[in-house]
Structure formats: structure tokens, C-alpha cells
Amino acid sequence: MIPDSCYNNLDEISLPIVLQVVVYKTGKVGKIKLLKGGQCLEKELIRVIRRSSGEWTPAIKEGKLVNSFKRVVVNCVKIESQ
């Protein structure tokens, strides 16, 4: 859930938000780190990425699955209710 304080100030958040994720050879994710923007959204973005753990495609090097870093770029759009 996005905190109200973030949602209300979404126009002021630096976009895009960039996170770094380690994708293990099992497809699980870990070591999620915010690289740019969106500090107040960091906890929610990390929560969402962790819920997808096990569903990531691992990297392949020389025909073998390996751990790798991936960058996740997130753009947020504020939708006003009418």
C-alpha cells in the first residue's frame, strides 16, 4: 500500500525510480536496493518485487544458470479519483 504522504506528493517524486535486484539462479530475488528516486515508495516497491520471487528468469553464462544483477525501472502515475 502506498502511504498517503507519498501519494499526495507523487508529483514531487523523482521519476523514474530505479532499483537493483539480485536474481539468483533459482529465479528467486534478493538484495533489493534503491538506486534512484522514490525513497518514500521504497518499502512498497521492495514488497511487490519480493512477492514475485521465484518467478524471475535467471541469467545464463556459458550454458549455466548464474546469479545476476537486474535493474528495475518504475514509473508512477498519479490517478485522481473523480
C-alpha positions in Angstrom: 0.0 0.0 0.0 1.3 3.4 -0.9 1.5 5.7 2.1 -0.8 8.8 1.8 2.2 11.1 2.3 3.8 9.6 -0.8 0.7 9.5 -2.9 -0.1 13.2 -2.1 3.4 14.2 -3.1 3.8 11.9 -6.1 4.3 14.9 -8.4 7.5 15.7 -6.4 9.0 12.2 -6.5 11.9 11.8 -8.8 10.9 9.6 -11.7 11.8 7.1 -12.9 12.5 5.1 -9.8 15.4 2.6 -10.3 16.0 -0.4 -8.1 18.8 -3.0 -8.3 17.8 -6.7 -7.7 19.9 -9.8 -7.4 18.2 -12.6 -9.4 19.5 -16.0 -8.1 19.9 -19.0 -10.4 16.8 -20.4 -8.8 14.7 -17.5 -10.0 14.3 -16.0 -6.5 15.2 -12.4 -5.8 17.1 -10.8 -3.0 19.3 -7.9 -2.1 16.9 -5.3 -3.4 18.4 -1.8 -3.3 17.0 1.6 -4.3 19.4 3.3 -6.8 17.4 6.4 -7.8 14.3 8.4 -6.7 11.2 7.4 -4.8 12.5 7.0 -1.3 9.0 7.1 0.2 7.9 4.4 -2.2 10.9 2.2 -1.5 9.2 -0.2 1.0 6.2 -0.8 -1.2 8.3 -1.4 -4.3 10.5 -3.9 -2.4 7.4 -5.6 -1.1 6.0 -6.0 -4.6 9.3 -7.3 -6.0 9.7 -9.8 -3.1 6.2 -11.2 -3.8 7.3 -12.0 -7.3 10.2 -14.1 -6.0 10.6 -17.4 -7.8 9.1 -16.0 -11.0 12.2 -14.3 -12.4 14.3 -15.7 -15.3 17.9 -16.2 -14.2 20.8 -15.3 -16.4 22.7 -17.8 -18.4 26.5 -17.7 -18.8 28.3 -20.4 -20.8 25.2 -22.5 -20.8 24.8 -22.5 -17.0 22.3 -20.6 -14.8 24.1 -17.9 -12.8 23.2 -15.2 -10.2 22.9 -11.8 -11.7 22.0 -8.2 -11.1 19.0 -6.7 -12.8 17.8 -3.1 -12.8 14.1 -2.5 -12.4 12.8 0.8 -13.6 9.4 2.0 -12.3 7.3 5.0 -13.5 4.4 6.0 -11.3 1.3 7.8 -12.5 -1.0 9.6 -10.1 -4.6 9.0 -10.9 -7.1 11.4 -9.5 -10.5 9.9 -8.5 -13.4 11.7 -10.0 
